[in-house]
């Protein structure tokens, strides 16, 4: 998968290790900084850190990271060009991006949106 300036792209690890990147996550309980190896799937990095991209309902009723259900949406605060078909639509219409279809490739910042089921539109957030 191609990488870009956003840094969203791989999985995490330790702070001073050059083989790791910093993923800052804004979520309902505050802000967490994760250290993940480049190439880590964003959804897996969030779940491994105990941060869910899902709602209470979609925590159990989701596609398991296959990019089919659109329930693991996050807001990319570090801009990144869309690569997945859903991300192209999300970017066009202001919806969250699918964490299961993103990898962490460099330092990045994301926000898990407040959502009833899938998350709402927002034209003022990336």
N, C-alpha and C positions, 0 to 999 in steps of 0.2 A: 504494500500500500504506500502511496506517495505521501511525503510529509510536507508540511508548510510551516509558516511562521507562528501558528497557533500553539504548537507544542502538543496538542492532544493527539495521542498515538500509542503509548505502551504501558507496561505494568511496573510496580514500584518497589522502593528499597530504602537505603540509608543516605543521610544528609551529605556527607563529604565524598561519597563515592562517585567518581567520574562516569561510572556505568549506570548511574541513576539520574532521574530528573525529578523536579519538584512539581507536585500537583496540589494546588490550593483549591479547597472545596468549601464553598459557602453553602450551609445547609440549615435546617430548622433549629439545630442545637448550637449553632455558632459557625466557626471557621476551623477547618482542619487542614494541616499541611501533610501530605503524603509524599514519601520518597519511593519511586517505582522505577524498575528498569525500562529503558526505552523499548517501545513495541508492546507495552502492556495494554490490554483491552480496557477501556475506561470503565465499563460496567463492572468487570471483574475486580478492578482496583477499588472501586467504591464499595462493592459488596465485601471484599476481603478486609476492608477497613471498618466495616460495620455501618456504612452509610448507604442507605437504600435510595435508589433512584425511583422507587415505586411508591404508590399509595398503599394504604392498608388493604384495599380490595385487590389491587393488581400485584401485590407481593406474591400471591399464590396463583393468580390467573394471568400468566404472561407466557410469552413464547420461548423463554429460556435463553434469550440473547441471539435469536436468529433474525432479528430485524423485521418481524412480521406484525407485531401487535402495537407498536408505538407507545408503550407504557413506561419506558425507561428514559424519558426525555430529560435533558439537562440544558441549561443555558451556557453557551461558551462565552466567557468574558474575555478570552484571548481569541481574537478572530481566526477563523479557519474556513477555507473554501470547502463547499459541500462535495462529497464523493459518492455517497449512497443515494439512491433514488428518493428516499424519504427526506434526507437532509437537504436535497435540492428544493423540495416542496416546502420544508420547514423554513429554509432561508428566504424563500420567495414570499411566504405568507406570514412569517413571524412566529412560527411555532418552535417549541424546544427541539433540540437535536437528539438523535438516538445514541445513548451512551454505549449500547452494544455494538454499534457500527463505527466507533471511534477508537483510535489507538493514541497513546500518549508518546510523543516522540521528543519533546523538549518541554521546558518549564511551561506550565499552563495554569489557568484559573477558570473554574466552572462554578455554576450555582445550580443546586437542585431546586426546581421551582415548586412553589406552593401549588398543588393541583388537586382538583376534586377527583378526577379519574385520569385524564391524559394531559392536563395542563392547558392553559389558555393562550390565546394569541397575545403577542406583544410586539409592537413595532419599535419600541424604544430600547429593547434589549437585544443583544446578539445571541 
